[in-house]
Amino acid sequence: MPDEVSARATREIRSGFVLPGAELEWRFSRSSGPGGQGVNTADSRVEVRFDLARSPSVPEPLRARALARLEGRLVDGVLAVTSSEQRSQLRNRETALDRLVGLLRQATAPPPRSRRPTKPTKGSVERRLAAKRHRSEAKSARRVPRDRDH
């Protein structure tokens, strides 16, 4: 379907990974959202599908990372995103494409650097122990003195 949105559908996800518009599959249906009388006649709901598992445009390390992170959203390796919030099909197409690009960018992002464990400072250790001593003294001051004659 060579139209304006499909032609602009080519988006860069990461360096080395460009989402080609030709690999996107578009489906349209009637939306339940706003639209007045036109809601019953216009196919404004949009579903865009991208075959993540079999796409030749996805580099292998990014594919493995994305498949692992999106495994709950994939059906046979295909990622599907829908949009029906807008009244026009064109706006819903743009919204769905933006969501798809956002999901792919998130799924292919490099993992965060691991946290390097640190030790508490000497001052923080002393403050913590002083607070514990103070609390202990406050509680022991409330106790009723016991007779030691028993």
Backbone as CSV, one residue per row, in Angstrom:
resi,resn,N_x,N_y,N_z,CA_x,CA_y,CA_z,C_x,C_y,C_z
1,MET,0.852,-1.167,0.000,0.000,0.000,0.000,0.907,1.242,0.000
2,PRO,1.386,1.670,-1.172,2.299,2.812,-1.229,1.542,4.119,-1.086
3,ASP,1.420,4.594,0.124,0.779,5.883,0.345,1.686,6.748,1.201
4,GLU,1.161,7.885,1.617,1.979,8.878,2.321,2.552,8.353,3.632
5,VAL,1.742,7.676,4.449,2.221,7.203,5.751,3.209,6.055,5.570
6,SER,2.938,5.128,4.647,3.854,4.015,4.431,5.195,4.503,3.907
7,ALA,5.173,5.522,3.078,6.425,6.066,2.546,7.248,6.706,3.654
8,ARG,6.576,7.342,4.608,7.284,7.976,5.721,7.529,7.011,6.862
9,ALA,7.082,5.760,6.724,7.160,4.802,7.830,8.585,4.348,8.118
10,THR,9.518,4.606,7.215,10.897,4.212,7.470,11.451,5.085,8.585
11,ARG,11.791,4.444,9.709,12.282,5.182,10.877,13.539,4.521,11.406
12,GLU,14.451,5.333,11.901,15.655,4.783,12.514,15.361,4.471,13.977
13,ILE,15.612,3.242,14.358,15.383,2.812,15.737,16.667,3.012,16.536
14,ARG,17.766,2.440,16.052,19.101,2.581,16.630,20.070,2.634,15.466
15,SER,21.323,2.990,15.754,22.297,2.977,14.663,22.455,1.537,14.194
16,GLY,22.316,1.325,12.921,22.383,-0.015,12.354,21.042,-0.712,12.271
17,PHE,19.989,-0.103,12.767,18.656,-0.714,12.715,17.655,0.335,12.248
18,VAL,17.235,0.189,11.006,16.226,1.069,10.422,14.984,0.246,10.185
19,LEU,13.842,0.738,10.632,12.563,0.052,10.442,12.022,0.433,9.067
20,PRO,12.065,-0.475,8.083,11.595,-0.128,6.742,10.069,-0.200,6.651
21,GLY,9.489,0.778,6.003,8.039,0.815,5.845,7.506,-0.367,5.067
22,ALA,8.319,-0.951,4.201,7.871,-2.084,3.382,7.636,-3.337,4.222
23,GLU,8.247,-3.427,5.393,8.083,-4.620,6.241,6.915,-4.491,7.216
24,LEU,6.215,-3.381,7.186,5.079,-3.186,8.087,3.809,-3.664,7.409
25,GLU,2.971,-4.322,8.175,1.678,-4.790,7.665,0.586,-3.986,8.371
26,TRP,-0.258,-3.323,7.589,-1.306,-2.462,8.138,-2.652,-3.152,7.996
27,ARG,-3.487,-3.038,9.040,-4.867,-3.526,8.986,-5.771,-2.440,9.534
28,PHE,-6.959,-2.334,8.965,-7.894,-1.277,9.357,-9.249,-1.894,9.663
29,SER,-9.909,-1.329,10.675,-11.245,-1.802,11.036,-12.012,-0.652,11.664
30,ARG,-13.253,-0.908,11.963,-14.092,0.140,12.560,-13.701,0.346,14.010
31,SER,-13.656,1.593,14.383,-13.251,1.955,15.737,-14.480,2.145,16.607
32,SER,-14.314,1.929,17.904,-15.430,2.144,18.827,-15.342,3.519,19.466
33,GLY,-14.327,4.274,19.131,-14.091,5.557,19.785,-14.910,6.695,19.217
34,PRO,-14.417,7.934,19.367,-15.153,9.107,18.910,-15.265,9.149,17.396
35,GLY,-16.239,9.888,16.912,-16.387,10.016,15.465,-17.796,10.318,15.040
36,GLY,-18.728,10.350,15.983,-20.107,10.695,15.617,-20.698,9.663,14.676
37,GLN,-21.456,10.140,13.667,-22.091,9.225,12.723,-21.065,8.504,11.864
38,GLY,-19.911,9.131,11.653,-18.886,8.544,10.807,-18.247,7.311,11.405
39,VAL,-18.423,7.091,12.707,-17.781,5.955,13.355,-18.293,4.633,12.798
40,ASN,-19.520,4.624,12.277,-20.097,3.396,11.747,-19.693,3.121,10.307
41,THR,-19.077,4.078,9.645,-18.731,3.889,8.235,-17.231,3.932,7.979
42,ALA,-16.477,4.652,8.795,-15.048,4.827,8.535,-14.234,3.760,9.257
43,ASP,-13.269,3.190,8.571,-12.354,2.227,9.184,-11.185,2.995,9.779
44,SER,-11.416,3.604,10.949,-10.387,4.481,11.517,-9.469,3.764,12.508
45,ARG,-9.835,2.562,12.961,-8.957,1.811,13.863,-7.812,1.231,13.046
46,VAL,-6.595,1.341,13.582,-5.411,0.917,12.846,-4.643,-0.112,13.653
47,GLU,-4.168,-1.140,12.976,-3.263,-2.111,13.590,-2.056,-2.231,12.675
48,VAL,-0.881,-2.012,13.227,0.353,-2.170,12.459,1.121,-3.342,13.060
49,ARG,1.617,-4.214,12.164,2.304,-5.425,12.604,3.710,-5.440,12.013
50,PHE,4.675,-5.898,12.823,6.064,-6.000,12.379,6.602,-7.356,12.798
51,ASP,7.104,-8.118,11.828,7.632,-9.454,12.095,9.067,-9.331,12.603
52,LEU,9.195,-9.204,13.906,10.485,-8.987,14.552,11.397,-10.211,14.422
53,ALA,10.834,-11.391,14.518,11.641,-12.610,14.514,12.253,-12.903,13.145
54,ARG,11.569,-12.528,12.068,12.040,-12.903,10.734,12.454,-11.720,9.863
55,SER,12.508,-10.534,10.415,12.860,-9.355,9.621,14.354,-9.333,9.295
56,PRO,14.704,-9.141,8.028,16.125,-9.068,7.667,16.780,-7.749,8.074
57,SER,15.996,-6.759,8.446,16.558,-5.440,8.759,16.992,-5.297,10.215
58,VAL,16.700,-6.293,11.057,17.066,-6.207,12.472,18.402,-6.924,12.690
59,PRO,19.425,-6.220,13.181,20.699,-6.892,13.486,20.505,-7.974,14.550
60,GLU,21.251,-9.044,14.418,21.035,-10.219,15.278,21.131,-9.939,16.775
61,PRO,22.127,-9.167,17.271,22.153,-8.922,18.730,20.930,-8.138,19.210
62,LEU,20.474,-7.182,18.396,19.287,-6.407,18.774,18.031,-7.272,18.712
63,ARG,17.974,-8.172,17.727,16.812,-9.064,17.606,16.698,-9.936,18.851
64,ALA,17.812,-10.514,19.292,17.785,-11.393,20.475,17.331,-10.620,21.706
65,ARG,17.853,-9.412,21.876,17.484,-8.580,23.029,15.999,-8.223,22.983
66,ALA,15.517,-7.810,21.794,14.118,-7.402,21.650,13.171,-8.584,21.833
67,LEU,13.527,-9.738,21.273,12.664,-10.917,21.428,12.545,-11.312,22.897
68,ALA,13.639,-11.205,23.630,13.603,-11.560,25.053,12.755,-10.566,25.839
69,ARG,12.904,-9.277,25.548,12.181,-8.259,26.319,10.711,-8.157,25.944
70,LEU,10.367,-8.499,24.712,8.981,-8.357,24.245,8.245,-9.693,24.159
71,GLU,8.797,-10.744,24.765,8.209,-12.064,24.562,6.734,-12.148,24.974
72,GLY,6.310,-11.368,25.943,4.905,-11.389,26.356,3.968,-10.688,25.384
73,ARG,4.517,-9.856,24.510,3.708,-9.098,23.550,3.704,-9.700,22.161
74,LEU,4.584,-10.655,21.911,4.743,-11.201,20.567,3.830,-12.401,20.344
75,VAL,3.330,-12.513,19.116,2.577,-13.685,18.696,3.321,-14.243,17.494
76,ASP,3.959,-15.392,17.659,4.779,-16.007,16.610,5.856,-15.055,16.103
77,GLY,6.442,-14.279,16.997,7.515,-13.369,16.614,7.064,-12.067,15.992
78,VAL,5.753,-11.823,15.965,5.205,-10.618,15.343,4.723,-9.665,16.434
79,LEU,5.155,-8.412,16.337,4.743,-7.373,17.278,3.612,-6.575,16.649
80,ALA,2.481,-6.474,17.333,1.317,-5.753,16.817,0.975,-4.601,17.752
81,VAL,0.672,-3.441,17.160,0.289,-2.248,17.914,-0.971,-1.685,17.277
82,THR,-1.949,-1.310,18.111,-3.189,-0.745,17.584,-3.389,0.670,18.096
83,SER,-4.198,1.414,17.357,-4.566,2.760,17.777,-5.962,3.055,17.267
84,SER,-6.801,3.570,18.147,-8.158,3.948,17.735,-8.639,5.197,18.477
85,GLU,-7.685,5.959,19.069,-8.074,7.118,19.866,-8.492,8.312,19.010
86,GLN,-7.892,8.444,17.834,-8.151,9.611,16.996,-9.352,9.355,16.096
87,ARG,-9.907,10.441,15.556,-11.047,10.292,14.663,-10.623,9.874,13.267
88,SER,-9.445,10.305,12.845,-9.046,10.007,11.471,-8.091,8.816,11.427
89,GLN,-8.191,8.073,10.337,-7.321,6.920,10.149,-5.865,7.360,10.031
90,LEU,-5.625,8.481,9.373,-4.258,8.961,9.196,-3.584,9.231,10.537
91,ARG,-4.297,9.904,11.439,-3.716,10.187,12.763,-3.509,8.906,13.566
92,ASN,-4.447,7.972,13.444,-4.287,6.689,14.134,-3.095,5.924,13.577
93,ARG,-2.841,6.040,12.284,-1.678,5.377,11.683,-0.392,5.966,12.252
94,GLU,-0.351,7.275,12.343,0.846,7.925,12.880,1.055,7.554,14.350
95,THR,-0.038,7.516,15.122,0.044,7.149,16.540,0.538,5.706,16.702
96,ALA,-0.022,4.798,15.921,0.380,3.393,16.010,1.844,3.225,15.619
97,LEU,2.270,3.925,14.585,3.666,3.826,14.154,4.602,4.384,15.219
98,ASP,4.220,5.509,15.838,5.037,6.081,16.913,5.158,5.113,18.087
99,ARG,4.066,4.438,18.427,4.096,3.465,19.525,4.997,2.283,19.186
100,LEU,4.902,1.805,17.945,5.736,0.690,17.512,7.217,1.064,17.593
101,VAL,7.549,2.251,17.102,8.938,2.720,17.143,9.397,2.850,18.596
102,GLY,8.555,3.395,19.460,8.906,3.533,20.877,9.161,2.184,21.538
103,LEU,8.304,1.208,21.250,8.482,-0.129,21.817,9.794,-0.756,21.342
104,LEU,10.087,-0.610,20.055,11.314,-1.196,19.523,12.549,-0.499,20.073
105,ARG,12.475,0.822,20.261,13.618,1.537,20.840,13.863,1.083,22.277
106,GLN,12.787,0.923,23.024,12.916,0.467,24.416,13.457,-0.957,24.480
107,ALA,12.943,-1.821,23.606,13.320,-3.235,23.647,14.754,-3.474,23.181
108,THR,15.273,-2.578,22.334,16.633,-2.779,21.822,17.657,-1.933,22.559
109,ALA,17.224,-1.202,23.580,18.159,-0.369,24.340,19.181,-1.248,25.052
110,PRO,20.410,-0.764,25.144,21.414,-1.564,25.860,21.052,-1.682,27.332
111,PRO,21.450,-2.769,27.972,21.112,-2.919,29.387,21.838,-1.866,30.215
112,PRO,21.257,-1.454,31.332,21.911,-0.438,32.172,23.201,-0.983,32.764
113,ARG,24.130,-0.087,33.040,25.387,-0.504,33.659,25.099,-1.093,35.025
114,SER,25.848,-2.127,35.375,25.613,-2.762,36.669,26.099,-1.833,37.789
115,ARG,25.419,-1.893,38.905,25.723,-1.020,40.027,26.975,-1.526,40.725
116,ARG,27.885,-0.630,40.978,29.086,-0.985,41.711,28.794,-0.811,43.198
117,PRO,28.870,-1.869,43.985,28.517,-1.733,45.401,29.501,-0.817,46.137
118,THR,28.985,-0.038,47.056,29.821,0.876,47.842,29.640,0.583,49.321
119,LYS,30.634,0.963,50.096,30.542,0.772,51.546,30.006,2.059,52.168
120,PRO,29.284,1.931,53.291,28.836,3.150,53.968,30.051,3.908,54.514
121,THR,29.935,5.233,54.562,31.049,6.032,55.069,31.189,5.823,56.576
122,LYS,32.369,6.145,57.084,32.626,5.994,58.509,31.665,6.858,59.320
123,GLY,31.425,8.082,58.830,30.505,8.987,59.531,29.090,8.449,59.591
124,SER,28.609,7.855,58.482,27.237,7.339,58.492,27.112,6.148,59.431
125,VAL,28.141,5.318,59.520,28.121,4.180,60.447,28.072,4.697,61.885
126,GLU,28.921,5.714,62.197,28.932,6.268,63.560,27.595,6.907,63.910
127,ARG,26.997,7.641,62.969,25.688,8.271,63.230,24.617,7.217,63.488
128,ARG,24.636,6.142,62.717,23.645,5.078,62.899,23.803,4.430,64.277
129,LEU,25.033,4.138,64.664,25.259,3.514,65.964,24.913,4.454,67.110
130,ALA,25.207,5.754,66.949,24.851,6.735,67.991,23.338,6.828,68.131
131,ALA,22.617,6.781,67.010,21.153,6.843,67.057,20.595,5.605,67.756
132,LYS,21.198,4.447,67.503,20.750,3.218,68.166,21.001,3.295,69.673
133,ARG,22.163,3.823,70.066,22.463,3.967,71.496,21.454,4.906,72.155
134,HIS,21.189,6.038,71.497,20.254,7.028,72.042,18.863,6.416,72.210
135,ARG,18.420,5.655,71.216,17.100,5.032,71.267,17.056,4.000,72.396
136,SER,18.116,3.249,72.558,18.191,2.238,73.611,18.118,2.886,74.996
137,GLU,18.859,4.006,75.145,18.837,4.709,76.438,17.445,5.273,76.725
138,ALA,16.773,5.799,75.712,15.426,6.351,75.902,14.461,5.249,76.337
139,LYS,14.570,4.089,75.731,13.669,2.999,76.096,13.987,2.451,77.484
140,SER,15.272,2.334,77.804,15.616,1.784,79.117,15.240,2.756,80.236
141,ALA,15.176,4.057,79.954,14.779,5.037,80.968,13.298,4.893,81.319
142,ARG,12.506,4.317,80.393,11.074,4.141,80.650,10.784,2.903,81.483
143,ARG,11.703,1.983,81.568,11.457,0.714,82.264,11.338,0.925,83.769
144,VAL,10.522,0.084,84.384,10.377,0.102,85.834,11.574,-0.649,86.403
145,PRO,12.276,-0.052,87.372,13.431,-0.768,87.934,12.966,-2.019,88.664
146,ARG,13.675,-3.110,88.433,13.289,-4.383,89.061,14.073,-4.532,90.363
147,ASP,13.443,-5.194,91.330,14.165,-5.477,92.595,15.195,-6.552,92.318
148,ARG,16.385,-6.338,92.775,17.468,-7.289,92.517,17.609,-8.266,93.706
149,ASP,16.694,-8.161,94.709,16.830,-8.989,95.898,16.346,-10.422,95.681
150,HIS,15.569,-10.690,94.719,15.001,-12.024,94.523,16.000,-13.038,94.251
